[in-house]
Amino acid sequence: MWQRIQTLYLLIATGLLAAMCFCDAAVIYEGGQAADSISYWDKTVYWVLLLATLLGHLIAVNTYKLLVLQLRVTTVTLLATLGFGIVLAIDYLRAPEGLVFGITAVFPLVCAVLDGLALRGIFRDQIILESAYRLRDHHRRSGREKR
């Protein structure tokens, strides 16, 4: 599990998403003072996407022995994480005066980059395993023919 770099990428992305569970999405300022804060749990879209991406990352980390499943789960999780980042970007662009988003608003985009790197590593491992199976199968068949 720990011998592959894509597991580290997925764990870092999982940690970033888990940190978002405990942070505020934005702070509302009135008259230069922080009046109120908006948590990721206050908006339904945020917490649904946060839980979906977090669950997807947890599944992807724990399916390291099943590369095809891990590849598919990571792909879906990458798309969900990109969607979460797009939702946050749209809310940022539509934000009224005095609403300031925190640094955690860019975490989904960082996680999407990490997911892309993990996806590339998982795909590379899958290609290596398939080629090893092909070579082993070819070697077995050629050995039978010589007898």
NULUM-428145 format. One record per residue: residue number from 1; x, y, z of N, C-alpha, C in turn; residue in one letter. Coordinates in steps of 0.1 Angstrom, whole numbers, plus 5000, padded with zeros to 4 digits. Last residue first. Layout:
+-----+------+------+------+------+------+------+------+------+------+-----+
:   n :  n.X :  n.Y :  n.Z : ca.X : ca.Y : ca.Z :  c.X :  c.Y :  c.Z : res :
+-----+------+------+------+------+------+------+------+------+------+-----+
: NUM :    X :    Y :    Z :    X :    Y :    Z :    X :    Y :    Z :   A :
...
+-----+------+------+------+------+------+------+------+------+------+-----+
This chain:
+-----+------+------+------+------+------+------+------+------+------+-----+
:   n :  n.X :  n.Y :  n.Z : ca.X : ca.Y : ca.Z :  c.X :  c.Y :  c.Z : res :
+-----+------+------+------+------+------+------+------+------+------+-----+
: 147 : 5078 : 4711 : 4739 : 5078 : 4697 : 4745 : 5074 : 4688 : 4735 :   R :
: 146 : 5074 : 4736 : 4728 : 5087 : 4730 : 4726 : 5087 : 4715 : 4731 :   K :
: 145 : 5049 : 4744 : 4737 : 5051 : 4740 : 4723 : 5064 : 4733 : 4721 :   E :
: 144 : 5053 : 4751 : 4763 : 5045 : 4739 : 4760 : 5047 : 4734 : 4746 :   R :
: 143 : 5067 : 4775 : 4760 : 5073 : 4763 : 4767 : 5066 : 4750 : 4764 :   G :
: 142 : 5049 : 4792 : 4749 : 5060 : 4788 : 4741 : 5067 : 4776 : 4747 :   S :
: 141 : 5031 : 4795 : 4771 : 5026 : 4789 : 4758 : 5038 : 4784 : 4750 :   R :
: 140 : 5047 : 4808 : 4790 : 5041 : 4795 : 4793 : 5037 : 4787 : 4780 :   R :
: 139 : 5053 : 4832 : 4776 : 5064 : 4823 : 4780 : 5058 : 4809 : 4783 :   H :
: 138 : 5028 : 4843 : 4774 : 5035 : 4840 : 4762 : 5046 : 4830 : 4765 :   H :
: 137 : 5022 : 4847 : 4802 : 5014 : 4838 : 4794 : 5021 : 4834 : 4781 :   D :
: 136 : 5042 : 4865 : 4808 : 5042 : 4853 : 4815 : 5034 : 4843 : 4807 :   R :
: 135 : 5035 : 4887 : 4791 : 5048 : 4880 : 4789 : 5048 : 4866 : 4796 :   L :
: 134 : 5010 : 4893 : 4802 : 5011 : 4889 : 4788 : 5024 : 4882 : 4785 :   R :
: 133 : 5016 : 4900 : 4828 : 5008 : 4888 : 4825 : 5009 : 4884 : 4811 :   Y :
: 132 : 5032 : 4923 : 4822 : 5038 : 4912 : 4828 : 5029 : 4899 : 4827 :   A :
: 131 : 5012 : 4939 : 4810 : 5023 : 4935 : 4802 : 5030 : 4923 : 4808 :   S :
: 130 : 4995 : 4943 : 4833 : 4990 : 4936 : 4821 : 5002 : 4931 : 4812 :   E :
: 129 : 5013 : 4957 : 4850 : 5008 : 4944 : 4853 : 5003 : 4936 : 4841 :   L :
: 128 : 5017 : 4980 : 4835 : 5029 : 4972 : 4838 : 5024 : 4958 : 4842 :   I :
: 127 : 4991 : 4991 : 4835 : 4998 : 4987 : 4822 : 5010 : 4978 : 4825 :   I :
: 126 : 4988 : 4996 : 4862 : 4979 : 4986 : 4855 : 4985 : 4982 : 4842 :   Q :
: 125 : 5007 : 5015 : 4867 : 5008 : 5002 : 4873 : 5000 : 4992 : 4867 :   D :
: 124 : 4996 : 5036 : 4851 : 5009 : 5031 : 4848 : 5011 : 5017 : 4854 :   R :
: 123 : 4972 : 5040 : 4865 : 4971 : 5036 : 4851 : 4985 : 5030 : 4847 :   F :
: 122 : 4982 : 5050 : 4889 : 4974 : 5038 : 4889 : 4974 : 5032 : 4875 :   I :
: 121 : 4995 : 5074 : 4880 : 5003 : 5063 : 4886 : 4995 : 5050 : 4886 :   G :
: 120 : 4972 : 5088 : 4871 : 4983 : 5085 : 4861 : 4992 : 5073 : 4867 :   R :
: 119 : 4959 : 5091 : 4894 : 4953 : 5083 : 4883 : 4963 : 5079 : 4873 :   L :
: 118 : 4976 : 5107 : 4909 : 4973 : 5094 : 4913 : 4967 : 5085 : 4902 :   A :
: 117 : 4973 : 5131 : 4893 : 4986 : 5124 : 4895 : 4985 : 5109 : 4899 :   L :
: 116 : 4946 : 5135 : 4897 : 4951 : 5133 : 4884 : 4965 : 5126 : 4884 :   G :
: 115 : 4945 : 5140 : 4925 : 4938 : 5128 : 4919 : 4943 : 5125 : 4905 :   D :
: 114 : 4960 : 5163 : 4926 : 4965 : 5151 : 4932 : 4958 : 5139 : 4927 :   L :
: 113 : 4941 : 5180 : 4913 : 4955 : 5178 : 4907 : 4961 : 5165 : 4913 :   V :
: 112 : 4920 : 5178 : 4931 : 4918 : 5173 : 4917 : 4932 : 5171 : 4910 :   A :
: 111 : 4931 : 5190 : 4953 : 4928 : 5175 : 4954 : 4926 : 5170 : 4940 :   C :
: 110 : 4932 : 5216 : 4944 : 4944 : 5209 : 4947 : 4942 : 5194 : 4948 :   V :
: 109 : 4904 : 5220 : 4942 : 4912 : 5220 : 4930 : 4926 : 5214 : 4932 :   L :
: 108 : 4896 : 5217 : 4969 : 4891 : 5208 : 4959 : 4899 : 5208 : 4946 :   P :
: 107 : 4911 : 5240 : 4981 : 4914 : 5226 : 4984 : 4909 : 5216 : 4974 :   F :
: 106 : 4901 : 5265 : 4978 : 4910 : 5260 : 4967 : 4914 : 5245 : 4970 :   V :
: 105 : 4888 : 5270 : 5002 : 4880 : 5270 : 4989 : 4888 : 5264 : 4977 :   A :
: 104 : 4906 : 5273 : 5022 : 4900 : 5260 : 5020 : 4892 : 5259 : 5007 :   T :
: 103 : 4910 : 5300 : 5025 : 4919 : 5293 : 5017 : 4915 : 5278 : 5014 :   I :
: 102 : 4877 : 5315 : 5024 : 4889 : 5311 : 5030 : 4898 : 5303 : 5020 :   G :
: 101 : 4860 : 5343 : 5010 : 4862 : 5329 : 5011 : 4876 : 5326 : 5017 :   F :
: 100 : 4841 : 5369 : 5022 : 4854 : 5365 : 5019 : 4856 : 5350 : 5021 :   V :
:  99 : 4817 : 5393 : 5016 : 4819 : 5378 : 5018 : 4832 : 5374 : 5013 :   L :
:  98 : 4817 : 5419 : 5009 : 4818 : 5416 : 5023 : 4819 : 5401 : 5026 :   G :
:  97 : 4794 : 5417 : 4982 : 4804 : 5425 : 4989 : 4805 : 5422 : 5003 :   E :
:  96 : 4785 : 5383 : 4973 : 4783 : 5398 : 4975 : 4794 : 5404 : 4982 :   P :
:  95 : 4797 : 5361 : 4948 : 4797 : 5365 : 4962 : 4794 : 5380 : 4963 :   A :
:  94 : 4800 : 5349 : 4923 : 4787 : 5355 : 4926 : 4786 : 5361 : 4940 :   R :
:  93 : 4825 : 5338 : 4925 : 4823 : 5349 : 4915 : 4810 : 5356 : 4918 :   L :
:  92 : 4821 : 5319 : 4945 : 4831 : 5329 : 4947 : 4828 : 5341 : 4938 :   Y :
:  91 : 4803 : 5302 : 4932 : 4799 : 5309 : 4944 : 4808 : 5321 : 4947 :   D :
:  90 : 4820 : 5292 : 4913 : 4808 : 5300 : 4909 : 4803 : 5308 : 4921 :   I :
:  89 : 4839 : 5279 : 4929 : 4843 : 5290 : 4920 : 4831 : 5299 : 4916 :   A :
:  88 : 4823 : 5259 : 4940 : 4830 : 5269 : 4949 : 4834 : 5281 : 4941 :   L :
:  87 : 4817 : 5244 : 4917 : 4807 : 5250 : 4925 : 4812 : 5261 : 4934 :   V :
:  86 : 4843 : 5236 : 4909 : 4836 : 5245 : 4901 : 4824 : 5252 : 4908 :   I :
:  85 : 4850 : 5219 : 4931 : 4858 : 5231 : 4928 : 4850 : 5241 : 4920 :   G :
:  84 : 4831 : 5200 : 4926 : 4830 : 5207 : 4939 : 4838 : 5220 : 4937 :   F :
:  83 : 4840 : 5190 : 4901 : 4826 : 5196 : 4902 : 4825 : 5205 : 4915 :   G :
:  82 : 4864 : 5179 : 4909 : 4864 : 5191 : 4900 : 4850 : 5198 : 4900 :   L :
:  81 : 4854 : 5159 : 4925 : 4862 : 5169 : 4931 : 4863 : 5182 : 4922 :   T :
:  80 : 4841 : 5143 : 4905 : 4833 : 5149 : 4916 : 4841 : 5161 : 4923 :   A :
:  79 : 4863 : 5136 : 4890 : 4853 : 5144 : 4884 : 4844 : 5150 : 4895 :   L :
:  78 : 4878 : 5121 : 4909 : 4884 : 5133 : 4903 : 4873 : 5142 : 4897 :   L :
:  77 : 4860 : 5101 : 4914 : 4863 : 5110 : 4925 : 4869 : 5123 : 4919 :   T :
:  76 : 4861 : 5087 : 4890 : 4848 : 5093 : 4894 : 4850 : 5104 : 4905 :   V :
:  75 : 4888 : 5079 : 4891 : 4883 : 5087 : 4880 : 4870 : 5094 : 4884 :   T :
:  74 : 4889 : 5064 : 4914 : 4896 : 5076 : 4913 : 4892 : 5085 : 4902 :   T :
:  73 : 4873 : 5042 : 4906 : 4868 : 5051 : 4917 : 4876 : 5064 : 4917 :   V :
:  72 : 4889 : 5032 : 4885 : 4875 : 5037 : 4882 : 4870 : 5046 : 4893 :   R :
:  71 : 4912 : 5025 : 4898 : 4913 : 5034 : 4887 : 4899 : 5040 : 4884 :   L :
:  70 : 4902 : 5007 : 4917 : 4908 : 5019 : 4922 : 4909 : 5029 : 4910 :   Q :
:  69 : 4894 : 4986 : 4899 : 4884 : 4993 : 4907 : 4890 : 5006 : 4912 :   L :
:  68 : 4920 : 4979 : 4890 : 4909 : 4984 : 4880 : 4898 : 4991 : 4888 :   V :
:  67 : 4934 : 4972 : 4913 : 4938 : 4984 : 4905 : 4927 : 4989 : 4896 :   L :
:  66 : 4931 : 4962 : 4942 : 4922 : 4960 : 4930 : 4924 : 4972 : 4921 :   L :
:  65 : 4946 : 4970 : 4963 : 4949 : 4957 : 4957 : 4941 : 4954 : 4944 :   K :
:  64 : 4936 : 4995 : 4970 : 4949 : 4995 : 4964 : 4953 : 4981 : 4958 :   Y :
:  63 : 4913 : 5005 : 4982 : 4912 : 4995 : 4971 : 4925 : 4994 : 4963 :   T :
:  62 : 4916 : 5026 : 5000 : 4915 : 5012 : 5005 : 4913 : 5001 : 4994 :   N :
:  61 : 4916 : 5049 : 4984 : 4928 : 5046 : 4992 : 4928 : 5031 : 4996 :   V :
:  60 : 4890 : 5048 : 4974 : 4902 : 5047 : 4965 : 4914 : 5043 : 4972 :   A :
:  59 : 4875 : 5052 : 4997 : 4874 : 5040 : 4989 : 4886 : 5038 : 4980 :   I :
:  58 : 4883 : 5078 : 5003 : 4885 : 5067 : 5013 : 4884 : 5054 : 5006 :   L :
:  57 : 4874 : 5092 : 4980 : 4888 : 5091 : 4983 : 4891 : 5080 : 4993 :   H :
:  56 : 4846 : 5089 : 4983 : 4853 : 5084 : 4972 : 4868 : 5082 : 4974 :   G :
:  55 : 4842 : 5103 : 5007 : 4840 : 5089 : 5007 : 4846 : 5082 : 4995 :   L :
:  54 : 4849 : 5129 : 4998 : 4857 : 5123 : 5009 : 4855 : 5107 : 5009 :   L :
:  53 : 4830 : 5133 : 4978 : 4844 : 5132 : 4975 : 4852 : 5126 : 4985 :   T :
:  52 : 4806 : 5132 : 4994 : 4808 : 5123 : 4983 : 4823 : 5122 : 4979 :   A :
:  51 : 4811 : 5152 : 5013 : 4810 : 5139 : 5018 : 4812 : 5129 : 5006 :   L :
:  50 : 4811 : 5175 : 4995 : 4823 : 5172 : 5004 : 4822 : 5157 : 5009 :   L :
:  49 : 4786 : 5174 : 4983 : 4798 : 5172 : 4975 : 4810 : 5168 : 4984 :   L :
:  48 : 4771 : 5178 : 5006 : 4769 : 5166 : 4998 : 4781 : 5163 : 4990 :   V :
:  47 : 4780 : 5203 : 5015 : 4782 : 5191 : 5024 : 4780 : 5178 : 5016 :   W :
:  46 : 4774 : 5220 : 4993 : 4787 : 5219 : 4998 : 4789 : 5206 : 5006 :   Y :
:  45 : 4746 : 5218 : 4991 : 4754 : 5214 : 4980 : 4769 : 5212 : 4984 :   V :
:  44 : 4737 : 5229 : 5016 : 4735 : 5215 : 5012 : 4744 : 5210 : 5001 :   T :
:  43 : 4756 : 5249 : 5037 : 4750 : 5248 : 5024 : 4749 : 5233 : 5020 :   K :
:  42 : 4767 : 5244 : 5062 : 4756 : 5253 : 5061 : 4748 : 5252 : 5048 :   D :
:  41 : 4790 : 5230 : 5061 : 4778 : 5222 : 5065 : 4766 : 5231 : 5064 :   W :
:  40 : 4810 : 5247 : 5057 : 4807 : 5238 : 5046 : 4794 : 5230 : 5049 :   Y :
:  39 : 4799 : 5278 : 5072 : 4806 : 5265 : 5072 : 4802 : 5257 : 5060 :   S :
:  38 : 4803 : 5312 : 5073 : 4796 : 5301 : 5066 : 4804 : 5289 : 5066 :   I :
:  37 : 4801 : 5336 : 5100 : 4809 : 5327 : 5091 : 4800 : 5316 : 5085 :   S :
:  36 : 4798 : 5371 : 5106 : 4793 : 5357 : 5106 : 4802 : 5349 : 5098 :   D :
:  35 : 4813 : 5394 : 5110 : 4800 : 5393 : 5115 : 4795 : 5379 : 5116 :   A :
:  34 : 4843 : 5409 : 5114 : 4837 : 5396 : 5110 : 4824 : 5394 : 5117 :   A :
:  33 : 4845 : 5443 : 5105 : 4844 : 5433 : 5115 : 4838 : 5420 : 5110 :   Q :
:  32 : 4841 : 5462 : 5085 : 4855 : 5458 : 5089 : 4856 : 5447 : 5099 :   G :
:  31 : 4813 : 5463 : 5081 : 4820 : 5474 : 5088 : 4834 : 5470 : 5092 :   G :
:  30 : 4812 : 5429 : 5080 : 4803 : 5441 : 5080 : 4810 : 5452 : 5088 :   E :
:  29 : 4820 : 5399 : 5064 : 4825 : 5411 : 5071 : 4815 : 5422 : 5069 :   Y :
:  28 : 4817 : 5365 : 5066 : 4810 : 5377 : 5062 : 4815 : 5389 : 5070 :   I :
:  27 : 4837 : 5339 : 5053 : 4834 : 5348 : 5065 : 4827 : 5361 : 5059 :   V :
:  26 : 4835 : 5305 : 5042 : 4836 : 5320 : 5040 : 4833 : 5327 : 5053 :   A :
:  25 : 4839 : 5279 : 5052 : 4840 : 5282 : 5038 : 4842 : 5297 : 5035 :   A :
:  24 : 4857 : 5268 : 5080 : 4847 : 5276 : 5075 : 4849 : 5279 : 5060 :   D :
:  23 : 4866 : 5234 : 5088 : 4869 : 5248 : 5085 : 4856 : 5255 : 5080 :   C :
:  22 : 4861 : 5207 : 5090 : 4863 : 5214 : 5103 : 4865 : 5229 : 5101 :   F :
:  21 : 4861 : 5197 : 5065 : 4850 : 5194 : 5073 : 4850 : 5202 : 5086 :   C :
:  20 : 4886 : 5202 : 5054 : 4875 : 5211 : 5051 : 4863 : 5209 : 5059 :   M :
:  19 : 4901 : 5180 : 5063 : 4903 : 5193 : 5070 : 4892 : 5203 : 5066 :   A :
:  18 : 4892 : 5161 : 5044 : 4888 : 5160 : 5058 : 4890 : 5173 : 5066 :   A :
:  17 : 4905 : 5171 : 5022 : 4890 : 5171 : 5022 : 4885 : 5170 : 5037 :   L :
:  16 : 4932 : 5167 : 5030 : 4927 : 5181 : 5027 : 4912 : 5182 : 5027 :   L :
:  15 : 4932 : 5139 : 5033 : 4934 : 5148 : 5044 : 4930 : 5162 : 5042 :   G :
:  14 : 4927 : 5131 : 5006 : 4918 : 5128 : 5016 : 4919 : 5136 : 5029 :   T :
:  13 : 4951 : 5141 : 4995 : 4938 : 5146 : 4990 : 4927 : 5143 : 5001 :   A :
:  12 : 4969 : 5124 : 5008 : 4970 : 5139 : 5010 : 4957 : 5145 : 5006 :   I :
:  11 : 4960 : 5099 : 4998 : 4960 : 5102 : 5013 : 4960 : 5117 : 5015 :   L :
:  10 : 4966 : 5102 : 4971 : 4952 : 5100 : 4975 : 4950 : 5103 : 4990 :   L :
:   9 : 4994 : 5104 : 4972 : 4986 : 5114 : 4966 : 4972 : 5114 : 4971 :   Y :
:   8 : 5000 : 5079 : 4983 : 5003 : 5091 : 4991 : 4995 : 5103 : 4985 :   L :
:   7 : 4992 : 5062 : 4963 : 4985 : 5061 : 4976 : 4988 : 5073 : 4984 :   T :
:   6 : 5010 : 5069 : 4943 : 4996 : 5073 : 4941 : 4988 : 5072 : 4954 :   Q :
:   5 : 5034 : 5057 : 4950 : 5032 : 5071 : 4952 : 5018 : 5076 : 4951 :   I :
:   4 : 5035 : 5027 : 4968 : 5032 : 5034 : 4956 : 5029 : 5048 : 4959 :   R :
:   3 : 5039 : 5016 : 4993 : 5051 : 5016 : 4983 : 5048 : 5023 : 4971 :   Q :
:   2 : 5018 : 5013 : 5009 : 5026 : 5026 : 5010 : 5038 : 5026 : 5000 :   W :
:   1 : 5008 : 4988 : 5000 : 5000 : 5000 : 5000 : 5009 : 5013 : 5000 :   M :
+-----+------+------+------+------+------+------+------+------+------+-----+
